[in-house]
Amino acid sequence: MWRLARLCSVALLLSQGLVAHAEPYNLGAFRVAVIDDPWRIEFQDGTKPVTRQDIEQAVKIVGASRGWKVANSTEGRMELTNVVREHTMSIELSYDATGYGIRYLQSTNLLYKELAKSGATLRVIHSNYNGWIKDLVSGINAGIGVPVQTTIGFAPLEKADAVPFLKEKGRGAYKEFLSRPTPRAFAIAPNGAWASSSRSVPGSRQQVDVVGYAMENCNRRGNGECKLYALDERVVWRSER
């Protein structure tokens, strides 16, 4: 019995250390998160054909059940709005026979802003927004009823070949970055420079400014033109910048 109790205590301590070792980057407010935007949902080949009418019907039925209203509609595009208590939000949903996309337009009382952090700019919003969009997408996908591939942001986090500018060594560094614990950050520059940072001491209570460290080290070799590509579990790079 004593050995069992001791083993349980060790297991508990180890699990607490692992949890402490996988914390998100501190954005300065517990209610905000990096925005999941844009979304791209692609219908997979070999499934039944999906028409625009199928998508429109699924969006209207599923959206209405979750409080979303069609504020504007043209061929291949809808503007949807929603009001949840004192929060309002507006999104653009564009679609064709291959899939659909969702893009944030505007909101009130959802804490949206472009947050400057250590030389990087992060688009942040109340974390509930990400959950509401995820729920909408899940409902639409279920309503359409075909297998899909979902991409949030510029590219899937794990897709090293999608990271702009990098040469072979940089792509290897990015793959290694993906194995590191959070908080973690990866920055890139047009000339191929890159830098990454993560907290490397398990159980440490000290908050490391991984964004600042990655940006500073990248800019030394990147002519001051570095942008943040990934933070924790998200790609935050925006191709239009």
N, C-alpha and C positions, 0 to 999 in steps of 0.2 A: 504493500500500500504506500509506504514511504517513497519507494522508487518511482511508483506511478505518479505520485504528487509532484516529485521533483522533475520528472520528465515533462509533465504538464506545465510547470512553471517555466522551464527552459523554452518550451514551445511557444508559450505566451510572450516571453521576452523577445524571442526571435521574430515572431509575427509583428510585434509592436515596432521593432527596428525596421522591418521591411516596409511597414506602412509609413513610418516617418521618412523613409528613404525614397518615397514615391509621392512627393507633394507637388502641387501645381505651382507655377510661377506666381509670385505675389503681385497682383495688379493694384493693390492699395485699397481695395474695397471688397468685402466678402460677397456682395451681391452681383458683381460684374464678372463677365467672362469674355474672352475673345469671341467675336461674332462668327458663327458658322455661315459663311456667305462667299460666293454664291453656291447653290446646289445644282448639280447636273445629274439627271436620272436617265439612263440609256436603256431602252428595251433590248433584250438579248436576241440574237439571231436564232432562227429555228422555232420561234414561238408564233402564236397566232398573230395576224396583222392587227395593228392598232390604228384606228382612224382618229382624226382630229375630233370627231363627234364623240368617240369613246372617252377621250381625255376630257373634253368639255363637260360631259355628263358626270364623270367621276369627280372632277373638281367642284362642280356646283353642288352635288349631293353631299359629298364628304365635307366640303368646306362649310356648307350650311349647318351641318351637324356639330361643327366646332366653332361656330360664330363668325366664319369668314363670309363676307359679302362681295359680290362682283361690282366694283365701283366704275369700271371702264372696261370695254372689251372691243378688240379689233381682231381681224383674222390672224391667228397664231399668237395672240397676246391677251392676257387678262391682268387687270390691276385689282388686287384683293385687299380689303381692309378688315380689321378686326378691332373690337373694343373689349377689353377684359378689365372690369372695374374702372380704375382711372387711367389705365394704359391703352394707348391706341397705336396701331402699326399698319403699315402699308407695304405690300410687296408686289413685285412683277412676276407673273408666271408666263413664260413663253414656251411654245410647244410646236412639235411637228410629228410626223409619223415615226421618227426614230427615238423620240423621248421628250422630256421637258426640263426646264430649268426654273429655278426660283432665285430672285435677287431682292435684297433689302432696298426699300426706297426711303422710308422715313418713319418716325415714331415720336410719340410724346410720353413723358414720364417713364421711359425705359432706360434712362442713363446712357443713351448712345453718345459716343464721342470718339474722336481720333486722339488717342492718348499717347503723348510723347514720353518715351521711356528710354533713357540712356542712348539717345541718338537714333532710336527706332520709333516708328509710328505704328501703334496697334489700334485697330478698330474694336471697340469694346461695347457691350450692351448688357442689360440685365440678363442673367443666366436663364430666366424663364423663357425669354424669346427663343433661344436655341431649342428648348424643349417643345415649344408650341409649333415651330416649323418642322421639327422631327416628327411630331405627332401627325401633322397635316400630310407630310410626305408618305408616312406609313399608311395612312388611310387611303390616299389616292392610289398608291401602289396596289393595295389590297382590292380596291374597287376596279382597277384596270385588269388585274388578275394575270399578269405575265411576269416572268423573271426579269429583274432589272440589275443594273450595275450603278451604284451611287457614288458620286465624287463630290466632296465638299471642298470648296476653295479651288486653288489653282490646279492641284494634282493630289492624288493619294499620298499620304505621308511616307509610306514605305517604298514609293516608286523613285528610286535613286536616279534613273535615267531621265526623269522629267525635270530635275533641278537644272535651271539655266546656268550657262557659263562654265560649269565645272569640267575639268579635264579628268583623266583616269584617276590620278591621285586624290583629287577632290571628291570624286564619287566614292572612292574607298573610304575616305574620311566620313562622308555622310552615312554610309552603311554602318560604320563603327559608332557614329553618333546615335543611331537608332537603337543601339543596344544599351545606351546609358540611361540612368535613372532620371526622373524629373525632380526639380526643374532643370530644363536643358534648352539650349538655343543654338541655332546654326545660321550664320550670316554669309552672304555671297556678294561678289562685285563683278562688274562687266568684264574686267581684265582676267577673270578666272580665280582671283583671290577668294579665300574662304577662311572661316574660323568657327570653332564650336566651343561650347562651355556647358558644364553640368556640375551639379553638386556631387562630389565623389567620396564624401565621408559618411558612411551609413550611420543613421541615428543622430547626426549633427543637428543642433537647433539653430545654428547660424544661417541666416538667409543670405545666399550668395547671389549677387546681381549677375546672373548668367547672361542676360541680354547685354548689359554694359560691357562685360568681359569679351563676349563674342564680337560685338560691334567694334570695340577699340582695337582688338587684335586683327580683325579683318581690314579695318581702315588703314592700318600701318602699311599693308601691302596692296590695298585696293584703291589707292589715290583718294581716300575719303569718300568713295562712292558706294560703300557697302549698304545693303538693305538686309533686313531680317527675312530669312526664308521660312524657318520653322521654329515653333515654340512649343515645348512639351509635346502634346499629341496632335498638334494642328500645323498645317501649312498656312502661313500668314502672308506669304508673298502675293502681290497683286501685279499681274502682267502688264497692266496699263500704266504703271508708274515708270 
